[in-house]
C-alpha cells in the first residue's frame, strides 16, 4: 500500500468507466472505508490498485464488492454541510491543541501521517464563530446503568480505545473488542458479535465473551475486477469539487460517502438480525 501511495501521488490513475482521477488521497480514504465496513476486503483493494499501476493501462478496475463499499455517492458529496460540520467540530475539539495532534501523528507510520494531519482544521477553528461549551460538558460520563460497548479492532472511525475509556467510568460498563472487524460489527460472518448483543439486549448483565477468543481475521479471496461506474459519474457534469476533492474536502467526502452508503443498510440488517435472534 505504501508503494502504491507513492506512485499514485506522482502519477494518478483514472477510475474505469469515468473521468474521475484516482490519486493517493483517494486510495487512502478508500482504505479507510474498507477498514470501516469490510476489512476483509482490504488486501483485495490494495491488489487491485497495485495491478492497475503495474499493467500501465492508467485505469483502475474494482470488483463489484469493492465498488459497493467505496463507490462515489453523489448524495454524500452534495449534502455535506460545511458550516454545520465546522460548528460541531470546532466546539467538540475546542481544547485540542496542535502539539497534541503532532504528538499523535508521531506515532503513525510516516507513509500515512500526511493523510491524517488535521492541524489545518484547528487553524480554521481559530477563525470560525463556533459557540464554546462549558468545560463540565467534557466530563466523563458516570452511570450505574448496565452498559455494553463493542468495538472492532480495525475500526478507523471510532477508535476501540474510546469505548474502553468510556467503559472505565461506568459502574457496570462492559467493553468487548472483536478481532478483525471494523466499524460495523454486523458485517462479521462469525455469529459471535450478534450472539453477544442479542443476549445482552434480552438480559443486560456481564456478557459471556468466550466466543471472542475463537474469532480470527479472515481475508476475502481475490475476485475478478469489473468496470463499476458510480452514480455520481453517470451522465451529467460533475464539478471538480465533487469528482476530485483534495485535502480536507477529500476526507469529508469519503466519510460522508461511507456513512450514507452504509448507515441505512447497516441499521436495517442489524435490526432484522436482532429481532430474528430474540424471536
C-alpha positions in Angstrom: 0.0 0.0 0.0 2.8 2.4 0.8 4.4 1.8 -2.6 1.0 2.3 -4.3 0.5 5.6 -2.5 3.9 6.9 -3.6 3.2 6.0 -7.2 -0.3 7.4 -7.3 0.9 10.7 -5.8 3.2 11.2 -8.8 1.0 9.5 -11.4 -2.7 9.2 -10.6 -5.0 6.6 -12.3 -8.4 7.1 -13.8 -11.4 5.2 -12.4 -12.5 2.9 -15.2 -15.8 3.9 -16.8 -15.4 7.5 -15.8 -13.1 10.5 -15.9 -12.6 10.7 -12.2 -9.0 10.9 -11.1 -7.8 8.3 -8.6 -4.8 9.6 -6.7 -3.0 8.7 -3.4 -5.6 10.6 -1.3 -8.4 8.6 -2.9 -6.7 5.4 -2.3 -6.0 6.2 1.4 -9.6 7.1 2.1 -10.9 4.1 0.1 -8.7 2.0 2.6 -10.4 3.8 5.5 -13.8 3.0 4.0 -12.8 -0.6 3.6 -11.4 -0.9 7.1 -14.6 0.6 8.5 -17.1 -1.7 6.8 -15.4 -4.6 5.1 -11.8 -5.0 6.5 -11.6 -8.5 4.9 -11.5 -6.8 1.5 -8.5 -4.6 2.2 -5.9 -6.9 0.6 -8.1 -7.2 -2.4 -8.4 -3.4 -2.7 -4.6 -3.0 -2.5 -4.1 -5.7 -5.0 -6.5 -4.1 -7.5 -4.7 -0.7 -7.3 -1.3 -2.3 -7.5 -2.3 -4.3 -10.6 -3.7 -1.2 -12.2 -0.4 0.6 -11.7 1.6 -2.4 -12.9 -0.3 -3.0 -16.1 0.2 0.5 -17.4 -3.3 1.0 -18.6 -3.8 4.0 -16.4 -7.3 2.8 -15.4 -8.4 1.4 -12.0 -10.8 -1.6 -12.1 -12.6 -2.6 -8.9 -14.7 -5.7 -8.5 -18.4 -5.3 -7.6 -17.8 -6.0 -3.9 -15.3 -3.2 -3.6 -17.5 -0.9 -5.7 -20.4 -1.4 -3.4 -18.4 -0.3 -0.4 -16.4 2.6 -1.7 -18.4 3.8 -4.7 -18.6 7.5 -5.0 -22.1 8.7 -3.9 -23.4 11.9 -5.3 -25.8 12.5 -2.4 -23.0 12.2 0.1 -20.9 14.8 -1.7 -23.7 17.2 -2.4 -25.2 17.1 1.1 -22.0 18.0 3.0 -23.0 21.0 5.2 -19.6 22.6 5.8 -20.9 25.3 8.2 -22.6 22.7 10.4 -19.6 20.4 10.2 -17.2 23.1 11.5 -19.6 24.4 14.1 -19.8 20.9 15.6 -16.1 20.0 15.1 -14.7 23.2 16.5 -17.0 23.0 19.6 -16.1 19.4 20.3 -12.4 20.0 19.7 -12.1 23.4 21.4 -9.5 22.1 23.9 -7.4 20.1 21.3 -4.0 21.7 20.6 -1.6 21.4 17.6 1.0 19.9 19.9 -1.4 17.1 20.9 -2.2 16.4 17.2 1.5 16.4 16.4 2.2 14.0 19.3 -0.4 11.6 17.9 1.0 11.9 14.3 4.4 11.0 15.6 3.0 7.5 16.5 1.8 6.9 13.0 3.7 5.4 10.1 5.4 8.2 8.2 3.7 7.0 5.0 0.3 7.5 6.4 0.8 10.6 8.7 0.2 13.2 5.9 -3.3 11.9 5.3 -4.2 12.0 9.0 -2.8 15.5 9.7 -5.8 17.6 10.9 -3.8 20.6 12.2 -5.3 22.6 9.3 -8.8 22.1 10.7 -7.7 23.7 14.0 -6.5 26.7 12.0 -10.0 27.0 10.6 -11.5 26.7 14.0 -9.4 29.7 15.2 -11.5 31.9 12.9 -14.8 30.0 12.8 -17.5 31.6 15.0 -18.5 28.5 17.0 -20.1 28.6 20.4 -17.8 27.4 23.1 -19.1 24.9 25.6 -18.6 24.7 29.4 -15.7 22.5 30.5 -18.1 20.4 32.5 -19.6 19.2 29.3 -16.4 17.2 28.7 -16.5 15.3 32.0 -16.5 11.6 31.7 -20.0 10.0 31.9 -20.7 8.1 35.1 -23.8 5.9 35.5 -24.9 2.7 37.3 -26.8 1.6 34.2 -25.6 -1.7 32.9 -23.9 -0.8 29.6 -22.3 -2.8 26.8 -19.7 -1.1 24.5 -18.4 -3.0 21.5 -15.6 -2.3 19.1 -13.9 -3.7 16.0 -10.1 -3.9 16.3 -9.7 -2.4 12.8 -12.2 0.5 13.3 -10.7 3.6 11.8 -13.7 5.9 12.6 -14.3 5.4 16.3 -11.2 4.0 18.0 -11.6 1.0 20.3 -9.7 3.0 22.8 -12.5 5.5 23.1 -15.0 2.8 24.0 -12.5 1.3 26.5 -12.1 4.7 28.2 -15.9 5.3 28.2 -16.5 2.0 29.9 -13.9 2.7 32.6 -16.1 5.3 34.3 -19.3 3.3 34.1 -20.0 1.3 37.3 -21.5 -1.6 35.3 -19.9 -0.9 31.9 -18.5 -3.8 29.8 -16.3 -3.3 26.8 -15.8 -6.0 24.1 -13.4 -5.8 21.2 -13.9 -8.1 18.2 -10.7 -9.0 16.4 -10.6 -8.4 12.7 -13.8 -6.3 12.5 -14.2 -2.6 11.6 -16.9 0.0 12.4 -19.7 -2.4 11.5 -19.6 -5.5 13.8 -22.7 -6.7 12.0 -20.6 -7.4 8.9 -19.0 -10.3 10.6 -19.6 -13.8 9.2 -18.9 -15.1 12.7 -22.1 -15.4 14.9 -20.2 -14.2 18.0 -21.0 -10.5 17.8 -24.7 -10.9 17.1 -24.9 -13.6 19.9 -23.4 -11.3 22.5 -25.5 -8.3 21.5 -28.7 -10.3 21.4 -28.2 -11.9 24.8 -27.3 -8.5 26.3 -30.5 -6.9 25.0 -32.6 -9.7 26.4 -30.9 -9.7 29.8 -28.3 -6.9 30.5 -25.6 -8.4 32.6 -21.9 -9.4 32.4 -21.5 -10.6 28.8 -20.2 -14.0 28.0 -17.3 -13.2 25.7 -15.8 -16.7 25.4 -16.6 -16.9 21.7 -14.4 -13.8 21.1 -11.3 -15.9 21.7 -12.1 -18.2 18.8 -12.6 -15.3 16.3 -10.0 -15.0 13.6 -9.1 -12.5 10.9 -10.3 -14.0 7.6 -9.4 -12.1 4.4 -11.6 -12.4 1.3 -10.3 -14.4 -1.7 -9.3 -12.4 -4.9 -12.1 -11.6 -7.3 -12.1 -10.6 -11.0 -12.2 -6.8 -11.4 -15.0 -5.2 -13.4 -16.0 -1.7 -14.6 -18.1 -0.2 -11.8 -19.5 3.2 -12.8 -20.5 5.1 -9.7 -23.8 7.1 -9.5 -22.0 10.4 -9.4 -20.2 9.6 -12.6 -23.3 8.6 -14.7 -24.1 11.2 -17.2 -24.4 14.9 -16.5 -21.5 17.1 -15.4 -19.6 16.5 -12.2 -17.8 19.6 -10.7 -14.2 19.4 -9.8 -15.1 19.7 -6.2 -17.3 16.6 -6.4 -15.1 14.5 -8.6 -11.7 15.1 -7.0 -11.8 17.0 -3.7 -8.4 17.4 -2.1 -7.2 17.6 1.4 -10.0 18.1 3.9 -12.6 18.1 1.2 -11.5 14.6 0.2 -11.6 13.4 3.8 -15.1 14.8 4.4 -16.4 13.4 1.1 -15.1 10.0 1.9 -16.5 10.0 5.5 -19.9 11.3 4.3 -19.9 8.8 1.5 -19.3 5.9 3.8 -21.9 7.0 6.2 -24.6 7.5 3.5 -23.8 4.2 1.8 -23.6 2.0 4.9 -25.8 3.5 7.7 -29.2 2.6 6.4 -28.1 -0.8 5.2 -26.3 -1.5 8.5 -29.3 -0.4 10.7 -31.8 -2.4 8.7 -29.6 -5.5 8.8 -28.8 -5.2 12.5 -32.5 -4.6 13.5 -33.6 -7.6 11.4 -30.9 -9.9 12.8 -31.6 -8.9 16.4 -35.4 -9.3 16.1 -34.9 -12.7 14.5 -32.5 -13.8 17.2 -34.8 -12.6 20.0 -37.8 -14.3 18.5 
